[in-house]
């Protein structure tokens, strides 16, 4: 067995290579020759170090190419989006809402009577105009009973109308002051992230049921606005079209909500003489169209059913026709798909010019002939692909994608709500809390 290195070197005696004496090495030798050798060694080491730093070839490999940033980046952006190029807010601008959120918190009322006045002024609640029982237009002021929530009372028949009955927050178990606190936290949150119930519970101190009710009310409000925006927003210029999947859920073989797709799949298995699958998977697809100078319009398709383990197909011609995006393309516009044949067939049927790329062969952008001066001649779906990434970051991490109705699984109704909610928020172009509050009030 060999000795360890430390034990083997324990009995060694140092010997100088210049004077050949024992007890010291060349680093401690006092002879002129040893001093000269040490000086030459130091110069040689310094020369080797400086020569490494002077090798410009190695250093230039790690430098940024002049075609990545600076004027070339601005020129490439204008070439891809068309002139004038739309400016996308940076992540720093998206996160820069803390000071504006503090201003919102300061401007909110601090007492319940002031909160009622503020909510009435901004349209979050509405006072009754006519009694539904006696049709008399005579109501008292807001009454603050100790054993009842704040309400109005008809002076003729005595019918009580709760303060939230005529608003989107009907049934909310919170005081007017607590509602203003919930609104203040809601508008000051990050617009690129979906509001979560735990964050609101920690910030406001309200219960989970109250926060869930509050968020569901505003989610319904925003999703309705997002659906209207997706159906009416202008599509002009270089319009990118694509689709993506945002989730999936399992289905039984006797599912009644997707029976037509299941029967069609089973007919194929029977024709090939194969065993029928015992379960299926429903894939949630979102189709989108985005002009390079605007925001994306989305459409949530019916879940596409496939056998377990099979890859879902891309968007079909029926889905492209059902979304209606190409029917709204106006002016001197060019359609930019990612190689899907359904978009190409639908665009050619409408006489729309087409510039496509093929992602399957790793072609993401390509230059083509100039069709219109207003539209870019660079084909690609880079803008819409970025929007898909932002959408998937916006959706909750624990998003519930399925529910049961009549004991059969189907897509949860909150899934399209979250998608259309994101579509409306991204159309605001990174609004500050005060602007976001005004936009919400316009939807009431």
N, C-alpha and C positions, 0 to 999 in steps of 0.2 A: 504494500500500500504506500503510495507516495505521500510525502509530507505536504501540508498546506504551504502556500506561497509565503505567508508571513513567517512561519516557522523555518522554512528553508533559507530565507534571507536574513535570519537573525544572526547567524555567525559569520556573515560576510565582512570583509575589510575593504574599505574604499581605497582605490589606487589611482593616482593622477596619471593621465595619459601624456603629460608633457615632461614632468620631471621624474616619473616612474617611482615616486615615493608613495608609501602607504600612509593612510590616516586622513587623507583629503582627496578631493576631486579637482577637476580643472576649474570649476566655478570658484573654488577657494584658493587656488594657487596664486602666489605673488610674483612669479617670474614674468618678464616682459613678453615672452612668447605666449604665455597663457592669456595675458591681457589682450594681445593682438588677436588671438583666436576668438576671444569673447566678443571683441569689437566687430570682427568680420561676421560672426554668427548673427549679431544683432542687426547689422546692416542688411544681411541676406534676408532675415525674417521681415524687416521693414519693407524691403523691396518686393518680396512675395506678396505681402498684404496690400501694398499700393498697386501692384500690377493687377490684382484681382479686382480692385475697385475701378481701375481704369479700363476694364474690358467693357466697352459700350455695347457690344453685340448682345451679351447676356442680359444687360440691364434693359435694353430696348425691347426685349421680348415681353417683358412684364408691364410695359407702359401701355396706357390706353390708346387705342387707335384713334386718329383724328376723325374717323368716320363714325364714332360712337356718340360723341357729345359735341357741344358747341354749335356752330352754324350748320354743320352737316345734319345734326339731329333735327333742327328746326326745318331745314329744307326737306328732309325725308318725311317729317310729319305733315307738312303742307302738301307734299306730293301724294301721300297716302289718303289723307282726309279730303283733299280739295281745298281750294281757297275761297273764303277765309277758313283757316283751320280752327276747329272748336278746341278750346282750352279745357283740359281735364283737371279738376281740383287735386292737389297733391294730398298725400296722407297727413302731412303736417297741418294743412288747412282743415282736414276732416277732424283732427283731434283738437284743434284750437277752439274749444267751446267752453273752457272752464270759466273765463272771465265773464263771458256773456251769460252763462248759467247763473253766476252769482248776481248779476243784474236782474235776471228774471226772479230769483228768490227774494230780492229786496223789494221788488215792485208788487209782490203778492200781498193780499190783505192778511191781517193778523187777528181779526175777530170774526165771529160767525155772522153778525149783521153786515159787516163790510164784505165778507165773502159772498153773501147772497146778492148784494148790490153789484159786485164785480162779475159774478156768474150771469146775472141778468143782462148786464151791459154788454158782455162779450158773446151772448147768445148760447151759453152752455146749458142754461135752464130757461124755461119760458113760463110766464105767469098765465093762468087760465083767463080766457076772455068771456066765455059763456058756459054756464052750468049745463052738463049733459042730462041732468035729471029734470030741471024745471025751465031750461032755456033762458034764464035770467042772467044779465050781465052785471051782476053786483057781487063782488068778492071782497073779503076783508084783507088787511095787510097780513104779512107772514106772522103766524102765531107760533110762540115758543113755549109749548107746554112741557112740563117736566116728565110726563109719562107718555108723550107722543113725539114722533119726529116733527120737524118744522113743516107747516102746511098752510094752505089757504082754506078759507071756509066760506061757503055760499051764504050770503045774508038772507036769502029767501027760504031755502029748504034745509040749510045746515050741512050739506054734503062737504066732506073734507077732500082736498086734493093735495097729496104729498108733493114736496118740493121737487122731487126727481121724476114724477109721474109723466110729465110732458117733455122729457128729454131722452137722450140716448142712454142715460144711466138709470133707467127705471128699475127699481128693486135694489139699488146699491145701498148697502148698509154702511153709510158713512155720513158724517156731518158736512155742511158746506165748506168749513175750514179745512177739513181733511181732504175733501175733493180738490180744493185748490193746491194743497200740498202734493197730491198725486199728480196733478197736471204739471206743476212746476218741475217735479223730478222727471216726468215723461218727456217734456220738450227739451230738457237739458241733457238727455242721454245721447249716446253716439248713434247717429242716423244710419251708419253702416252696419250696425248690429241689431238684431231683434231684441226688443225689451224682454227681460226675463222676470219671472215672478219672484225668485229669491232676492234679486238685487233690489226690487221695489219694496219688498218686505223689510230688508235691512235699512233702506234709506228713509222710509216713511214711518215704520213702526206699526203699520196696519197688518191685519191678518192675511193669511194666504188666500182665503176665499174672497175677501174684498178685493185684493190685488188681481186675482184671476178674473173676476167680474169686470173690473175697470179695464184691464188690458183687452179682454174680449170685445168690449164695446168699441174701443178705439180701433182695434184690428178690423172689425166689421166696417167702420167708417172709412178707414184708409184703403181697405181692399176694394170697396165700391168705387172710390175715386181712382184707384189704379186700373180697375177694369174699364172704366170710362176712358181713361187716358190711353190704354192700349187699343181701344176701338176707334179712337178719334184722332190720335196724334198724326201729324203729317209725315209721310215717307217720301223723301225727295232727294235726289243726288245719287251718290253711291250707297245703295241700301244693301247691307249684309243680312243674310238669312241663314238660319241654322237651327238646330234642336239639341237638347241635352236631357239627360236623365237625372232626377234628383232623389230617387228612392225606389224601393220595391217592397212587396208584401206577398205572403203565400196565400193561395186559394185552394179550397177543396175542389174535387172533381165535379161536385154537384152544385157549384155556386150559381145562384140564380141571377146575379147581377152581371155576370160575364158568360152567360150560357152560350151565346152565339159564337164567341171566339173559341170557347172550349170544344163545342161540337165540331167546328171547322178543323181544329187540331186533331181531334179524335178520328175524323174521317180520313185524314192523311195517314195516321198510324194503322187504321184498318186496311187501307188500300195497299200499304207496304207489308202487311202481315205481321206487324209488331205488337207487343203488349201495350195496352193503354196506360198512360201515366196515372199515378194515384193522387198527385197534387200538381199544382201549377203556381206560377209566379206572375204577379202583376207589376209591370214596370211603369213608373210615373214619368211621363215625357212632357217637356216644356218646349214649345216652339217660339222663336223670337225673330224680330226684324228690327234692325237698328241702322238709321242713317249715320254716316260718319261725322255729321255735324249736330247730332241730337241724341236723344235718349232712346232706350230700347223699349219696344212694345212686345208683350209676351202673351201667350195663349196656352193654357193648361189643357192638354189632350186627355181623352179617356185612357185609363191604364191599358197598356198593351200586354196581353197574356201570352206566355210561353211555357213550355214544359220546364221542369226543374233542371238546371244545368245547361239550358240552351241560351244562346246569346240573343238578345232582342234585336229586331230589325230597326233600321233607321226610319226616319219619317217617310210616310207613304204619300201617294198622290191624294188620297182621300183626306188625310190630315192637312196637307198643304192647302187644299181647296176649302176645308172647313175653317181654318184660321182666318182667311180673308185678307191676309197682308198684301198679297200682290194686287188685289182689286183696289187698294187704296194708294198704290204707287202712282204719283202724278208728276207732271212736268218732264223735264229732260233728265231722266233717271236711268241708272244702270243697276241690275241685280247682280249681287256677288255671293253665290253659294259656295259650299265647300266640296263640290263634286257630286252631290246627291242628285240622282236622275229625276226625282219628283219635282224639285224646284226648277230644274232646267225645262222639263216638259211643260209645267204650268206657266213659266215665263214665256216660252216660245209660243204657247197657245194664245197669249195675250199680246204678242208682238213686242215684248220688252227686251231690250238688249241685255246681253249676258256676258259676264266675265267671271269665270270660275277657276278654282284651284282644286287639286286632288290631295287631300291630306293623307290618303293611304300610301302614296309614294313620296311622302315627306316634302311636298310642295305647299308652302304656306302663303307665299306671295309671288306674284308674277306680273310682269309688265305686258300690257296688251295695247292694241290700237286705241287711239283717242276717239271716243264716240261723241261725247259732248264736252265742251270746254268747262262747263260747270261741275262735271263729275270727274273724279280721279280715274286714271287709266291703269291703276295698280289694283289687281284682283287680290282678294284675301278676306278673311273673317276675323282679323285680329281684334277689332273693337268688340265684336259680339262675344268672342272667346273670353276676353277680359271681363265682360259683363256676367258671363256664366260663372266665372270664378268668384266674383263679388257676390252673386246671388247665393252660391253655396256657402260662402262665409257668413252671409246674413241669416240663413236659416238656423233655427235652434239645433244644438247638438243632439238633443233628445227629442227630436221632432216625431210626433206620433203620426204615422202615415196610414193607419188603417183603423177601422171601427166595424162594429157588427150592427146590422139592421135586418130584422126578421131572422136572426140567427145565421146570417150569411155575411161574409167579409166583403167590405168595399173600401174605397179610398176615403180617408178622413176629410170632412169638409173644411178643416182648417188649413189643409195643404195649399189649395188654390188661393185661400185668403192670404197666407204668408207670401206667396209669389206675387200677387197683385199689389200687396202692401209694399213690397220691395220696388215694384215698378213705379209706383207713385212717388216713393221717397227719392229714388235716383233721378226722377224728373225735376226735383227741386234744386239740384246742383249745389249740394252741401250748404243748406240753409242754416243760419244761426238760430238759437233758441227762440228769439223774439219773432223772427220771420217764420219759423216752423209753427209757432203758436198762432200767428195770423192765418197761415195756410189751413190749419185745422179748423179755425173758426169760420173760414169761407165754405167749408164742407157741411156745416150744420144746416 
